């Protein structure tokens, strides 16, 4: 077992000669709903843990209703729908099992932690559908035996915020996710097919169903800051340049098929509380001339400035090629200019 990587499965900490696999490898080989969080302030606290547990429960509920094959392992190819009678007890049982696992693995990971690094914590919940459907009534005790709870912990070095050159480089390459409202491990395997379209300098891939309306990243939510009323009130927009009310934050709505990320929701809550104009609308590449800033969010990076975005000039032909065969249109952001005008 590596001092920088730990895996607790159903209450048992891995003790092997080889280190537990990286989290991507682990998720590729195990079905289920998952969430990833991290520690903060020299591993003194967990960021937004209750929100992550709520979203994990919501993902499980969605997969139970829409795609149980993505949640459960099964020996039967014709997977049946789980009994609705089991649904009400999922959330408290999941939180109990996950918190119990965290109490076992975190002290070990913290003791072995080096160089004051933070910890990335991925919780995966799965189970066996045949065992679940074998019971007419599923008690909390039985549920704890049916569910598989895995907690993967590894060291994480957060990027330094606000340092020039630490921005993300994005490319729009793939279609939106199936059942995007739930976070499930099979997506880790599916998104690997997009890697042939990743240009060498790109650090995150964006998804779009038409090449214009940008939904989200493979592992992030996507935001832009644009000038307001560009078409209808050109003069006012430029006359008020630097006033926060002359700008608008945009990100795709959940109904368009994006993951309701924890940090995504926090950004919208901050905009609302601070009176910052925002709209839940998919940013349109055809209007990128009025984009002044872009950023991505997830639970590890929190918020990361975008340095550049590139989009295939021919969306329909892009998906059968490699990145070398694609003609790209690119937008470069000047972050220094934008921040200086808003201060």
SULFENZI-V866919 format. One record per residue. N is the residue number from 1. RES is the residue in one small letter. PSI is psi in degrees with one decimal (999 if undefined). OMEGA is omega in radians with two decimals (none if undefined). D_LAST is the distance of its C-alpha to the last C-alpha in Angstrom with 1 decimal. Layout:
BEGIN
n=N res=RES psi=PSI omega=OMEGA d_last=D_LAST
n=N res=RES psi=PSI omega=OMEGA d_last=D_LAST
END
This chain:
BEGIN
n=1 res=x psi=131.7 omega=-3.12 d_last=48.9
n=2 res=x psi=146.4 omega=3.07 d_last=45.8
n=3 res=x psi=-13.7 omega=-3.11 d_last=43.9
n=4 res=x psi=2.4 omega=-3.11 d_last=40.6
n=5 res=x psi=131.0 omega=-3.07 d_last=41.8
n=6 res=x psi=149.4 omega=3.09 d_last=43.7
n=7 res=x psi=120.4 omega=3.07 d_last=45.2
n=8 res=x psi=118.5 omega=-3.13 d_last=46.8
n=9 res=x psi=118.2 omega=-3.13 d_last=48.9
n=10 res=x psi=43.2 omega=3.06 d_last=50.7
n=11 res=x psi=-0.7 omega=-3.09 d_last=50.5
n=12 res=x psi=122.7 omega=3.13 d_last=51.8
n=13 res=x psi=131.3 omega=-3.11 d_last=49.8
n=14 res=x psi=129.8 omega=3.04 d_last=50.6
n=15 res=x psi=88.6 omega=-3.10 d_last=52.7
n=16 res=x psi=164.5 omega=3.10 d_last=53.5
n=17 res=x psi=-43.6 omega=3.12 d_last=54.0
n=18 res=x psi=151.5 omega=3.11 d_last=51.2
n=19 res=x psi=151.5 omega=2.98 d_last=47.7
n=20 res=x psi=151.9 omega=-3.07 d_last=46.6
n=21 res=x psi=158.4 omega=2.98 d_last=45.1
n=22 res=x psi=156.0 omega=-3.01 d_last=41.4
n=23 res=x psi=-35.8 omega=3.13 d_last=39.9
n=24 res=x psi=-43.1 omega=3.13 d_last=39.9
n=25 res=x psi=-42.6 omega=3.13 d_last=43.6
n=26 res=x psi=-46.2 omega=-3.11 d_last=44.4
n=27 res=x psi=-34.4 omega=3.13 d_last=42.7
n=28 res=x psi=-27.5 omega=-3.02 d_last=44.4
n=29 res=x psi=4.8 omega=3.14 d_last=47.8
n=30 res=x psi=124.5 omega=3.07 d_last=47.4
n=31 res=x psi=161.6 omega=3.04 d_last=46.9
n=32 res=x psi=173.8 omega=3.03 d_last=44.9
n=33 res=x psi=144.8 omega=-3.10 d_last=41.6
n=34 res=x psi=165.9 omega=3.01 d_last=39.0
n=35 res=x psi=150.9 omega=-3.14 d_last=35.6
n=36 res=x psi=130.3 omega=3.07 d_last=33.6
n=37 res=x psi=-174.8 omega=3.12 d_last=31.5
n=38 res=x psi=164.0 omega=3.06 d_last=30.6
n=39 res=x psi=170.1 omega=-3.12 d_last=30.5
n=40 res=x psi=156.4 omega=3.05 d_last=27.5
n=41 res=x psi=60.3 omega=3.12 d_last=27.1
n=42 res=x psi=43.5 omega=3.08 d_last=30.1
n=43 res=x psi=27.6 omega=-3.13 d_last=32.1
n=44 res=x psi=-15.1 omega=3.14 d_last=32.1
n=45 res=x psi=158.6 omega=3.05 d_last=31.3
n=46 res=x psi=133.8 omega=-3.11 d_last=31.4
n=47 res=x psi=121.5 omega=2.96 d_last=28.3
n=48 res=x psi=42.6 omega=-3.03 d_last=28.9
n=49 res=x psi=-42.8 omega=-3.12 d_last=32.7
n=50 res=x psi=-37.5 omega=3.09 d_last=33.9
n=51 res=x psi=-39.7 omega=3.13 d_last=31.8
n=52 res=x psi=-39.0 omega=3.12 d_last=33.3
n=53 res=x psi=-37.1 omega=3.09 d_last=36.7
n=54 res=x psi=-43.9 omega=-3.13 d_last=36.3
n=55 res=x psi=-36.1 omega=3.09 d_last=35.2
n=56 res=x psi=-44.9 omega=3.10 d_last=38.1
n=57 res=x psi=-40.2 omega=3.12 d_last=40.5
n=58 res=x psi=-39.0 omega=3.10 d_last=39.2
n=59 res=x psi=-42.3 omega=3.11 d_last=39.6
n=60 res=x psi=-42.9 omega=3.14 d_last=43.1
n=61 res=x psi=-43.4 omega=-3.14 d_last=43.9
n=62 res=x psi=-44.5 omega=-3.13 d_last=42.7
n=63 res=x psi=-35.4 omega=3.06 d_last=44.7
n=64 res=x psi=-41.3 omega=-3.07 d_last=47.7
n=65 res=x psi=-35.9 omega=-2.96 d_last=47.8
n=66 res=x psi=-32.3 omega=-3.04 d_last=46.9
n=67 res=x psi=70.9 omega=-3.12 d_last=47.7
n=68 res=x psi=-22.3 omega=3.12 d_last=49.6
n=69 res=x psi=-25.1 omega=3.12 d_last=50.4
n=70 res=x psi=-12.2 omega=-3.09 d_last=46.8
n=71 res=x psi=-40.4 omega=-3.01 d_last=47.1
n=72 res=x psi=147.2 omega=2.87 d_last=50.6
n=73 res=x psi=147.2 omega=-3.09 d_last=53.0
n=74 res=x psi=145.5 omega=3.06 d_last=56.3
n=75 res=x psi=-4.0 omega=-3.10 d_last=59.8
n=76 res=x psi=121.0 omega=-3.13 d_last=60.3
n=77 res=x psi=-28.4 omega=3.09 d_last=58.8
n=78 res=x psi=78.3 omega=-3.03 d_last=59.1
n=79 res=x psi=131.6 omega=3.13 d_last=56.6
n=80 res=x psi=159.7 omega=3.08 d_last=57.2
n=81 res=x psi=133.8 omega=3.08 d_last=54.7
n=82 res=x psi=155.1 omega=-3.11 d_last=54.4
n=83 res=x psi=134.4 omega=3.14 d_last=55.9
n=84 res=x psi=-19.1 omega=-3.13 d_last=53.6
n=85 res=x psi=-18.4 omega=-3.11 d_last=55.2
n=86 res=x psi=-16.6 omega=-2.93 d_last=53.2
n=87 res=x psi=-42.2 omega=-3.02 d_last=49.8
n=88 res=x psi=-23.5 omega=-3.04 d_last=49.2
n=89 res=x psi=3.8 omega=-3.08 d_last=49.5
n=90 res=x psi=-53.2 omega=-2.96 d_last=47.2
n=91 res=x psi=-52.2 omega=-3.14 d_last=43.9
n=92 res=x psi=-34.0 omega=3.13 d_last=45.3
n=93 res=x psi=-43.1 omega=3.12 d_last=47.6
n=94 res=x psi=-47.0 omega=-3.13 d_last=44.9
n=95 res=x psi=-39.0 omega=3.12 d_last=42.7
n=96 res=x psi=-46.5 omega=-3.10 d_last=45.7
n=97 res=x psi=-42.1 omega=-3.13 d_last=46.7
n=98 res=x psi=-44.8 omega=3.13 d_last=43.2
n=99 res=x psi=-36.5 omega=3.09 d_last=42.5
n=100 res=x psi=-41.3 omega=3.11 d_last=46.0
n=101 res=x psi=-40.4 omega=3.13 d_last=45.3
n=102 res=x psi=-38.7 omega=3.14 d_last=42.0
n=103 res=x psi=-23.9 omega=-3.13 d_last=43.9
n=104 res=x psi=-39.5 omega=-3.00 d_last=46.3
n=105 res=x psi=-33.3 omega=-3.06 d_last=44.1
n=106 res=x psi=-44.5 omega=3.13 d_last=40.9
n=107 res=x psi=-36.8 omega=3.12 d_last=42.8
n=108 res=x psi=-46.0 omega=-3.13 d_last=44.5
n=109 res=x psi=-39.8 omega=3.13 d_last=41.3
n=110 res=x psi=-37.1 omega=-3.14 d_last=39.5
n=111 res=x psi=-37.2 omega=-3.09 d_last=42.6
n=112 res=x psi=-6.8 omega=-3.07 d_last=42.6
n=113 res=x psi=141.7 omega=-3.14 d_last=38.9
n=114 res=x psi=159.4 omega=3.02 d_last=38.1
n=115 res=x psi=24.2 omega=3.10 d_last=35.3
n=116 res=x psi=29.7 omega=3.09 d_last=33.2
n=117 res=x psi=158.3 omega=2.99 d_last=32.2
n=118 res=x psi=173.4 omega=3.12 d_last=31.2
n=119 res=x psi=134.2 omega=2.99 d_last=33.6
n=120 res=x psi=129.2 omega=-3.01 d_last=33.4
n=121 res=x psi=116.4 omega=3.12 d_last=35.8
n=122 res=x psi=124.5 omega=3.14 d_last=37.3
n=123 res=x psi=122.9 omega=3.14 d_last=39.7
n=124 res=x psi=130.6 omega=3.10 d_last=42.2
n=125 res=x psi=126.5 omega=3.12 d_last=44.7
n=126 res=x psi=-164.0 omega=3.12 d_last=47.8
n=127 res=x psi=-173.1 omega=-3.14 d_last=51.5
n=128 res=x psi=119.2 omega=-3.04 d_last=54.9
n=129 res=x psi=-36.8 omega=3.13 d_last=55.5
n=130 res=x psi=-40.6 omega=3.12 d_last=59.3
n=131 res=x psi=-38.8 omega=3.13 d_last=59.1
n=132 res=x psi=-46.4 omega=-3.08 d_last=56.8
n=133 res=x psi=-5.8 omega=3.11 d_last=59.1
n=134 res=x psi=-15.6 omega=-3.10 d_last=62.2
n=135 res=x psi=132.1 omega=3.03 d_last=61.5
n=136 res=x psi=-38.5 omega=3.09 d_last=62.0
n=137 res=x psi=125.8 omega=-3.11 d_last=60.1
n=138 res=x psi=110.4 omega=3.11 d_last=57.4
n=139 res=x psi=171.0 omega=3.10 d_last=56.9
n=140 res=x psi=-38.5 omega=-3.14 d_last=54.0
n=141 res=x psi=-43.5 omega=3.12 d_last=56.4
n=142 res=x psi=-38.3 omega=3.13 d_last=57.3
n=143 res=x psi=-39.1 omega=-3.14 d_last=53.7
n=144 res=x psi=-22.7 omega=3.10 d_last=52.8
n=145 res=x psi=-28.0 omega=-3.13 d_last=55.6
n=146 res=x psi=-37.0 omega=-3.07 d_last=54.7
n=147 res=x psi=144.5 omega=2.95 d_last=51.0
n=148 res=x psi=124.4 omega=3.14 d_last=49.9
n=149 res=x psi=121.1 omega=3.13 d_last=46.8
n=150 res=x psi=136.0 omega=3.05 d_last=45.2
n=151 res=x psi=116.1 omega=-3.13 d_last=42.4
n=152 res=x psi=127.2 omega=-3.10 d_last=41.1
n=153 res=x psi=132.1 omega=3.04 d_last=39.1
n=154 res=x psi=159.0 omega=-3.14 d_last=37.7
n=155 res=x psi=150.4 omega=-3.09 d_last=35.4
n=156 res=x psi=133.1 omega=3.10 d_last=31.8
n=157 res=x psi=105.0 omega=-3.11 d_last=29.2
n=158 res=x psi=142.0 omega=3.04 d_last=25.7
n=159 res=x psi=146.6 omega=-3.14 d_last=23.5
n=160 res=x psi=123.5 omega=-3.08 d_last=20.8
n=161 res=x psi=139.5 omega=3.02 d_last=17.4
n=162 res=x psi=4.8 omega=3.13 d_last=14.6
n=163 res=x psi=128.4 omega=-3.13 d_last=17.3
n=164 res=x psi=131.2 omega=-3.11 d_last=17.6
n=165 res=x psi=-10.4 omega=3.11 d_last=20.9
n=166 res=x psi=8.7 omega=-3.13 d_last=20.9
n=167 res=x psi=164.1 omega=-3.14 d_last=19.9
n=168 res=x psi=150.2 omega=3.03 d_last=22.6
n=169 res=x psi=121.3 omega=-2.96 d_last=24.8
n=170 res=x psi=152.5 omega=3.02 d_last=26.3
n=171 res=x psi=134.4 omega=3.11 d_last=29.4
n=172 res=x psi=117.0 omega=-3.01 d_last=30.9
n=173 res=x psi=-21.1 omega=-2.96 d_last=34.6
n=174 res=x psi=166.1 omega=3.11 d_last=36.2
n=175 res=x psi=160.6 omega=-3.14 d_last=37.2
n=176 res=x psi=158.4 omega=-3.05 d_last=35.9
n=177 res=x psi=153.1 omega=2.98 d_last=37.5
n=178 res=x psi=133.9 omega=-3.10 d_last=40.6
n=179 res=x psi=57.5 omega=-3.03 d_last=40.2
n=180 res=x psi=-20.8 omega=-3.10 d_last=36.4
n=181 res=x psi=-16.7 omega=3.14 d_last=36.0
n=182 res=x psi=146.1 omega=3.10 d_last=37.8
n=183 res=x psi=112.0 omega=-3.04 d_last=37.0
n=184 res=x psi=152.1 omega=-2.97 d_last=40.3
n=185 res=x psi=-26.6 omega=-3.11 d_last=41.4
n=186 res=x psi=-25.9 omega=3.11 d_last=43.3
n=187 res=x psi=-30.8 omega=3.12 d_last=40.0
n=188 res=x psi=-38.0 omega=3.09 d_last=39.6
n=189 res=x psi=-43.2 omega=-3.08 d_last=42.8
n=190 res=x psi=-41.5 omega=-3.04 d_last=42.2
n=191 res=x psi=-12.8 omega=3.10 d_last=38.9
n=192 res=x psi=-26.8 omega=-3.14 d_last=40.6
n=193 res=x psi=-18.8 omega=3.13 d_last=42.2
n=194 res=x psi=-11.7 omega=-3.03 d_last=38.8
n=195 res=x psi=-27.8 omega=3.12 d_last=38.5
n=196 res=x psi=-17.2 omega=-3.13 d_last=40.7
n=197 res=x psi=2.2 omega=-3.09 d_last=37.9
n=198 res=x psi=114.5 omega=3.01 d_last=35.2
n=199 res=x psi=152.9 omega=-3.02 d_last=34.3
n=200 res=x psi=-34.7 omega=-3.06 d_last=34.3
n=201 res=x psi=-6.5 omega=-3.02 d_last=30.5
n=202 res=x psi=134.2 omega=-3.10 d_last=29.5
n=203 res=x psi=-11.3 omega=3.10 d_last=28.5
n=204 res=x psi=140.8 omega=3.14 d_last=28.6
n=205 res=x psi=134.9 omega=3.13 d_last=30.7
n=206 res=x psi=155.4 omega=-3.09 d_last=29.7
n=207 res=x psi=143.0 omega=3.11 d_last=32.2
n=208 res=x psi=144.0 omega=3.11 d_last=33.0
n=209 res=x psi=-14.5 omega=-3.09 d_last=36.2
n=210 res=x psi=2.7 omega=-3.13 d_last=36.0
n=211 res=x psi=-3.8 omega=-3.13 d_last=33.8
n=212 res=x psi=-56.6 omega=3.13 d_last=31.2
n=213 res=x psi=113.1 omega=-3.07 d_last=30.0
n=214 res=x psi=126.2 omega=-3.04 d_last=28.4
n=215 res=x psi=-63.2 omega=-3.05 d_last=29.3
n=216 res=x psi=177.9 omega=3.01 d_last=28.2
n=217 res=x psi=172.0 omega=3.09 d_last=28.8
n=218 res=x psi=-35.4 omega=-3.13 d_last=32.0
n=219 res=x psi=16.6 omega=-3.08 d_last=30.5
n=220 res=x psi=163.9 omega=2.86 d_last=27.0
n=221 res=x psi=152.3 omega=-3.00 d_last=25.4
n=222 res=x psi=132.2 omega=3.14 d_last=23.3
n=223 res=x psi=149.0 omega=2.93 d_last=20.1
n=224 res=x psi=155.8 omega=2.99 d_last=18.3
n=225 res=x psi=119.9 omega=-3.07 d_last=15.2
n=226 res=x psi=162.4 omega=3.06 d_last=16.5
n=227 res=x psi=138.0 omega=3.14 d_last=16.1
n=228 res=x psi=151.1 omega=2.97 d_last=18.2
n=229 res=x psi=39.3 omega=-3.11 d_last=21.4
n=230 res=x psi=-41.3 omega=-3.09 d_last=21.6
n=231 res=x psi=-40.5 omega=-3.00 d_last=25.3
n=232 res=x psi=-19.9 omega=-3.04 d_last=25.8
n=233 res=x psi=54.2 omega=-3.05 d_last=23.0
n=234 res=x psi=-50.1 omega=-3.07 d_last=21.9
n=235 res=x psi=-41.7 omega=-3.11 d_last=21.1
n=236 res=x psi=-40.0 omega=-3.12 d_last=19.1
n=237 res=x psi=-44.9 omega=3.14 d_last=16.9
n=238 res=x psi=-32.3 omega=3.13 d_last=16.1
n=239 res=x psi=-29.3 omega=-3.13 d_last=16.0
n=240 res=x psi=14.7 omega=-3.06 d_last=13.3
n=241 res=x psi=126.6 omega=-3.09 d_last=11.2
n=242 res=x psi=-19.2 omega=3.03 d_last=7.5
n=243 res=x psi=130.9 omega=-3.06 d_last=9.0
n=244 res=x psi=-22.8 omega=-3.12 d_last=9.6
n=245 res=x psi=-6.9 omega=3.06 d_last=13.2
n=246 res=x psi=0.8 omega=3.12 d_last=13.6
n=247 res=x psi=163.6 omega=-3.13 d_last=13.5
n=248 res=x psi=135.9 omega=3.05 d_last=16.1
n=249 res=x psi=134.6 omega=3.12 d_last=16.9
n=250 res=x psi=141.2 omega=2.99 d_last=20.5
n=251 res=x psi=150.1 omega=-3.06 d_last=23.1
n=252 res=x psi=141.7 omega=3.11 d_last=26.8
n=253 res=x psi=158.0 omega=-3.14 d_last=28.8
n=254 res=x psi=-38.8 omega=-3.09 d_last=31.4
n=255 res=x psi=-17.9 omega=3.08 d_last=34.2
n=256 res=x psi=-12.4 omega=-3.14 d_last=33.4
n=257 res=x psi=58.0 omega=3.06 d_last=34.5
n=258 res=x psi=158.0 omega=3.12 d_last=31.7
n=259 res=x psi=129.8 omega=3.09 d_last=31.7
n=260 res=x psi=72.7 omega=-3.04 d_last=30.2
n=261 res=x psi=150.0 omega=3.14 d_last=28.3
n=262 res=x psi=-46.1 omega=-3.12 d_last=27.4
n=263 res=x psi=-33.4 omega=3.04 d_last=23.7
n=264 res=x psi=-48.2 omega=-3.13 d_last=23.6
n=265 res=x psi=-38.4 omega=3.12 d_last=24.7
n=266 res=x psi=-39.6 omega=3.11 d_last=22.2
n=267 res=x psi=-43.4 omega=3.13 d_last=19.2
n=268 res=x psi=-36.9 omega=3.10 d_last=20.8
n=269 res=x psi=-39.4 omega=3.10 d_last=21.4
n=270 res=x psi=-43.2 omega=3.10 d_last=17.8
n=271 res=x psi=-43.1 omega=-3.11 d_last=16.8
n=272 res=x psi=-44.2 omega=-3.08 d_last=19.7
n=273 res=x psi=-29.5 omega=-3.12 d_last=19.0
n=274 res=x psi=0.4 omega=-3.14 d_last=15.3
n=275 res=x psi=25.9 omega=3.12 d_last=16.2
n=276 res=x psi=123.6 omega=-3.11 d_last=14.5
n=277 res=x psi=134.0 omega=3.08 d_last=16.9
n=278 res=x psi=154.7 omega=3.05 d_last=19.0
n=279 res=x psi=137.4 omega=3.01 d_last=22.5
n=280 res=x psi=88.4 omega=3.13 d_last=25.1
n=281 res=x psi=138.9 omega=-3.11 d_last=26.3
n=282 res=x psi=122.4 omega=3.10 d_last=27.0
n=283 res=x psi=134.0 omega=-3.07 d_last=24.6
n=284 res=x psi=121.0 omega=3.14 d_last=26.7
n=285 res=x psi=-29.6 omega=3.13 d_last=26.9
n=286 res=x psi=-14.5 omega=3.10 d_last=28.3
n=287 res=x psi=21.1 omega=-3.03 d_last=24.9
n=288 res=x psi=-13.9 omega=3.09 d_last=23.0
n=289 res=x psi=-25.1 omega=-3.14 d_last=22.0
n=290 res=x psi=4.9 omega=3.04 d_last=19.4
n=291 res=x psi=125.8 omega=3.12 d_last=18.0
n=292 res=x psi=-22.2 omega=-3.07 d_last=14.5
n=293 res=x psi=153.1 omega=3.03 d_last=14.5
n=294 res=x psi=149.9 omega=3.07 d_last=17.3
n=295 res=x psi=158.3 omega=3.10 d_last=18.1
n=296 res=x psi=156.1 omega=-3.12 d_last=21.3
n=297 res=x psi=145.0 omega=2.83 d_last=22.4
n=298 res=x psi=179.7 omega=-2.97 d_last=25.5
n=299 res=x psi=-14.5 omega=3.06 d_last=26.9
n=300 res=x psi=-51.2 omega=-3.12 d_last=27.1
n=301 res=x psi=-21.4 omega=-2.98 d_last=23.9
n=302 res=x psi=-91.4 omega=3.12 d_last=22.0
n=303 res=x psi=129.5 omega=-3.11 d_last=18.9
n=304 res=x psi=127.4 omega=3.08 d_last=18.9
n=305 res=x psi=146.4 omega=3.08 d_last=16.8
n=306 res=x psi=127.0 omega=3.07 d_last=19.1
n=307 res=x psi=-38.1 omega=-3.08 d_last=19.7
n=308 res=x psi=154.0 omega=3.05 d_last=22.4
n=309 res=x psi=136.8 omega=3.06 d_last=24.7
n=310 res=x psi=145.5 omega=-3.04 d_last=28.2
n=311 res=x psi=139.9 omega=3.07 d_last=30.7
n=312 res=x psi=137.4 omega=3.10 d_last=34.5
n=313 res=x psi=-26.2 omega=3.10 d_last=35.4
n=314 res=x psi=95.9 omega=-3.03 d_last=38.5
n=315 res=x psi=-40.0 omega=-3.03 d_last=37.9
n=316 res=x psi=-32.1 omega=-3.08 d_last=41.5
n=317 res=x psi=-3.9 omega=-3.02 d_last=42.9
n=318 res=x psi=-27.1 omega=-2.90 d_last=40.2
n=319 res=x psi=-9.1 omega=3.12 d_last=41.6
n=320 res=x psi=11.6 omega=-3.06 d_last=45.0
n=321 res=x psi=178.8 omega=2.95 d_last=43.7
n=322 res=x psi=170.9 omega=-3.08 d_last=41.9
n=323 res=x psi=-29.1 omega=-3.13 d_last=38.5
n=324 res=x psi=-26.7 omega=-3.07 d_last=40.4
n=325 res=x psi=-0.2 omega=-3.05 d_last=42.1
n=326 res=x psi=137.6 omega=3.00 d_last=38.9
n=327 res=x psi=128.0 omega=-3.01 d_last=37.2
n=328 res=x psi=146.0 omega=2.92 d_last=33.4
n=329 res=x psi=134.8 omega=-2.98 d_last=30.5
n=330 res=x psi=142.8 omega=3.02 d_last=27.2
n=331 res=x psi=129.3 omega=3.11 d_last=23.5
n=332 res=x psi=132.6 omega=-3.14 d_last=21.2
n=333 res=x psi=141.7 omega=3.09 d_last=17.4
n=334 res=x psi=84.2 omega=-3.00 d_last=15.1
n=335 res=x psi=-35.1 omega=-3.10 d_last=12.6
n=336 res=x psi=-44.7 omega=-3.14 d_last=10.9
n=337 res=x psi=-41.0 omega=-3.10 d_last=10.4
n=338 res=x psi=-47.1 omega=-3.12 d_last=9.0
n=339 res=x psi=-35.1 omega=-3.12 d_last=6.4
n=340 res=x psi=-34.2 omega=-3.11 d_last=5.4
n=341 res=x psi=-18.8 omega=-3.10 d_last=5.7
n=342 res=x psi=-7.8 omega=3.14 d_last=3.8
n=343 res=x psi=999 omega=none d_last=0.0
END
